[in-house]
Amino acid sequence: MTPIDELRQTMARLRAPDGCPWDREQTHQTLARCLIDECSELLDTIDRNDIPHMREELGDVLIQVVFHAQLASERGDFNFDDVAREINDKLVRRHPHVFGDHSKLDTAGEVITKWEQIKATEKKNGPAQNGVFKEQPPRLPALMFAEAVVKQIEKKALPAEGIVDTAGISATAARLTEAEAGRHLFELAAACRQAGIDPEMALRKECDRVMRHVEARVQSRA
């Protein structure tokens, strides 16, 4: 038996009628916070390049995947093999330069472009997407949310001039360093605290404003 099979067997035993009371009470919803916590602890080891500790934290994230798959299996929705099979099929399908026609892609940028092209042709799962902006996970931190919005504006060449100061952003980017970015973000967070402003909420509201106005501009030109 492989270690992953042993882990799956352990999880099933914990969920059995005579298993662990805590594990038996859990649902996809109650485990959501656990997944966030475990991912955060894994990210901490990555930030510190703590390789020995990273192995432990990867295991803590893995058990969350196994746990959710076990819950789904008990309901007859899907099982761990289905999860593994689907992601493996996706990896093979979106890397034709490796597994398919072996077309030559020399850079990571070319790979990402090809990935997005293939992704655009695939059947979409999950909730229907409305508007020009891709829906982002609601739990995504505001700073990552803002970065995702900017990425979509750039990738889709959306008309954002005048809604955001694109020239000012480019000028800042030309002289910005990682250290300066960190200092400015820290000082802005500190200033928000002194002013009684929630920086997460402020940034999310600004993202909503930008998306709303860009959407309206795109629709007016349609």
VOPA-534519 format. One record per residue (C-alpha): x, y, z. Coordinates in pm, 1 decimal, m for minus. Example, Ala and Ser with C-alpha at 12.3 -4.5 7.8 and 13.67 -1.06 7.14 Angstrom:
% residues 2
        X        Y        Z
   1230.0   m450.0    780.0
   1367.0   m106.0    714.0
//
This chain:
% residues 222
        X        Y        Z
      0.0      0.0      0.0
    134.4    341.8    m94.1
    160.4    622.2    165.6
   m122.4    813.1     m2.3
   m344.5    504.5     16.7
   m257.0    467.7    384.8
   m352.1    831.4    440.8
   m684.3    784.6    264.5
   m751.4    471.6    469.9
   m672.8    660.2    792.2
   m911.5    938.8    692.6
  m1187.8    688.7    616.6
  m1131.1    522.5    954.0
  m1156.9    856.7   1134.3
  m1487.6    920.7    958.1
  m1627.1    574.0   1032.9
  m1925.7    536.1   1272.0
  m1688.0    429.2   1549.0
  m1420.1    679.2   1448.0
  m1332.6   1022.8   1586.7
  m1629.3   1236.4   1701.6
  m1464.2   1559.4   1582.4
  m1380.0   1426.1   1235.5
  m1729.4   1281.7   1198.0
  m1887.2   1622.4   1266.4
  m1697.3   1807.0    995.2
  m1843.0   1933.5    666.5
  m1697.5   2111.0    363.8
  m1809.3   2437.6    522.6
  m1662.5   2378.4    869.2
  m1329.4   2277.3    715.9
  m1297.9   2594.1    506.4
  m1120.1   2788.2    782.2
   m885.0   2494.5    843.4
   m776.6   2502.8    479.9
   m704.5   2875.6    498.5
   m504.6   2831.1    818.0
   m300.7   2539.8    682.1
   m225.8   2719.0    355.0
   m113.6   3024.9    551.6
    124.9   2815.0    760.4
    264.5   2654.7    445.7
    318.9   2996.9    290.2
    507.7   3101.2    602.2
    755.7   2814.7    559.3
    798.3   2908.3    192.9
    863.9   3273.5    281.3
   1129.0   3160.9    532.4
   1265.8   2892.5    296.7
   1222.3   2648.2    585.2
   1243.1   2330.6    376.0
   1229.7   2072.4    661.3
    921.5   2239.3    812.0
    768.0   2278.0    466.0
    730.5   1900.0    438.1
    513.0   1895.5    750.3
    299.6   2188.1    632.4
    251.9   2031.0    288.2
    115.3   1727.7    470.3
   m127.3   1947.0    664.1
   m254.3   2093.9    336.6
   m273.3   1749.1    178.3
   m491.8   1613.0    457.1
   m739.5   1892.6    384.7
   m765.8   1771.3     25.0
   m803.8   1410.6    140.3
  m1063.3   1514.8    400.5
  m1278.8   1699.5    146.9
  m1249.8   1411.1   m100.3
  m1358.8   1167.5    172.2
  m1664.5   1380.2    251.7
  m1755.2   1394.8   m116.5
  m1703.1   1019.6   m154.2
  m1940.4    948.1    133.8
  m2208.0   1154.0    m43.3
  m2142.2    984.7   m375.2
  m2027.1   1309.8   m536.5
  m1668.3   1217.8   m627.8
  m1361.5   1061.7   m466.2
   m989.3   1129.7   m433.3
   m910.7    935.2   m752.7
  m1153.4   1158.2   m943.3
   m975.4   1467.9   m811.4
   m631.2   1333.0   m905.2
   m749.8   1212.3  m1245.8
   m908.6   1545.4  m1334.9
   m606.0   1756.9  m1247.9
   m372.5   1512.7  m1423.2
   m586.7   1524.1  m1738.4
   m582.4   1904.4  m1722.4
   m203.9   1917.5  m1691.8
   m157.8   1685.4  m1989.8
   m419.8   1869.7  m2197.7
   m269.7   2213.3  m2131.2
     88.4   2103.5  m2205.1
     63.9   1981.0  m2565.7
    423.6   2094.3  m2620.7
    524.8   1819.0  m2377.3
    257.9   1549.2  m2407.0
     98.2   1621.8  m2745.9
    223.7   1772.0  m3068.9
    556.0   1870.0  m2906.9
    534.5   2218.5  m3058.9
    833.0   2424.1  m2953.2
    775.6   2674.0  m2673.1
   1095.8   2842.7  m2560.0
    984.5   3071.2  m2278.7
    756.0   3063.1  m1976.2
    559.9   3348.6  m2133.0
    484.5   3137.0  m2440.5
    371.7   2852.7  m2215.0
    132.2   3082.1  m2025.7
    m11.1   3214.5  m2353.3
    m68.6   2860.4  m2479.8
   m221.5   2760.7  m2143.5
   m470.0   3048.7  m2162.3
   m557.8   2968.3  m2524.1
   m639.0   2607.9  m2436.7
   m822.4   2711.6  m2121.2
  m1045.5   2944.1  m2325.7
  m1165.7   2650.8  m2538.2
  m1254.5   2426.9  m2244.4
  m1596.4   2382.8  m2089.6
  m1630.1   2608.0  m1787.6
  m1723.2   2455.6  m1452.3
  m1862.6   2645.5  m1156.6
  m2086.0   2954.8  m1161.0
  m2144.9   3134.9  m1489.4
  m1910.7   3426.3  m1552.0
  m2076.8   3759.3  m1626.5
  m1907.3   4071.4  m1758.9
  m1552.7   4129.2  m1875.7
  m1384.7   4055.1  m1542.4
  m1325.0   3701.2  m1422.7
  m1485.3   3628.8  m1086.3
  m1228.1   3610.3   m805.8
  m1255.2   3401.2   m487.5
  m1433.4   3613.3   m224.4
  m1175.8   3517.6     38.7
   m887.6   3642.3   m177.3
   m693.5   3916.0      8.4
   m766.1   4263.5   m128.8
   m407.4   4317.4   m245.2
   m412.4   3997.0   m449.7
   m760.5   4089.1   m573.2
   m630.7   4425.3   m696.9
   m338.5   4256.1   m871.1
   m581.6   4016.2  m1043.8
   m797.0   4307.7  m1162.5
   m492.9   4486.1  m1306.4
   m379.4   4166.7  m1477.1
   m716.9   4126.7  m1648.1
   m717.2   4490.3  m1760.3
   m374.9   4442.8  m1917.6
   m438.6   4097.1  m2065.9
   m772.9   4194.1  m2221.3
   m662.4   4549.2  m2310.6
   m967.3   4687.2  m2130.6
  m1034.8   5063.4  m2157.4
   m925.7   5183.9  m1814.2
   m756.7   5515.8  m1900.1
   m912.5   5791.9  m1693.2
  m1063.4   5539.1  m1456.5
   m717.7   5460.5  m1322.9
   m406.6   5675.1  m1365.0
   m227.7   5441.6  m1606.2
     45.6   5693.6  m1687.3
    113.0   5755.2  m1319.7
    122.9   5383.5  m1250.2
    376.9   5329.0  m1529.0
    592.2   5614.9  m1402.0
    588.1   5472.5  m1050.2
    668.4   5122.5  m1177.0
    971.1   5251.3  m1368.3
   1144.2   5364.7  m1049.9
    993.9   5124.2   m795.6
   1201.3   4867.2   m607.7
   1082.3   4583.8   m386.6
   1212.5   4761.7    m76.2
   1036.7   5086.3   m165.9
    712.8   4904.0   m244.1
    722.3   4731.5     92.7
    794.1   5057.2    274.5
    513.5   5246.0    100.0
    263.4   4966.5    160.4
    362.6   4946.4    527.1
    335.2   5322.9    573.1
     m1.5   5329.7    398.4
   m130.6   5048.2    621.7
     m6.7   5237.4    927.9
   m166.9   5560.3    807.4
   m497.0   5379.8    749.6
   m486.4   5249.9   1104.8
   m428.9   5599.8   1242.9
   m712.2   5736.7   1027.1
   m948.8   5459.9   1133.0
   m968.7   5317.3    780.4
   m979.8   4945.0    705.1
   m718.3   4911.9    426.9
   m856.2   4579.0    306.7
  m1205.0   4725.1    267.0
  m1074.3   5047.7    111.4
   m878.6   4859.8   m153.4
  m1164.8   4621.0   m224.6
  m1401.1   4916.7   m272.1
  m1154.0   5076.0   m513.4
  m1132.2   4749.5   m708.1
  m1512.6   4741.8   m724.9
  m1516.7   5102.8   m852.0
  m1260.1   5031.4  m1123.9
  m1436.3   4713.9  m1236.2
  m1778.0   4880.9  m1237.1
  m1663.1   5177.3  m1449.1
  m1458.8   4964.3  m1690.0
  m1755.5   4728.9  m1735.1
  m1982.0   5027.7  m1808.1
  m1734.8   5168.6  m2061.8
  m1704.8   4834.6  m2241.4
  m2084.2   4797.5  m2256.7
  m2128.1   5152.5  m2389.3
  m1890.3   5073.0  m2675.4
  m2054.6   4739.7  m2760.2
//
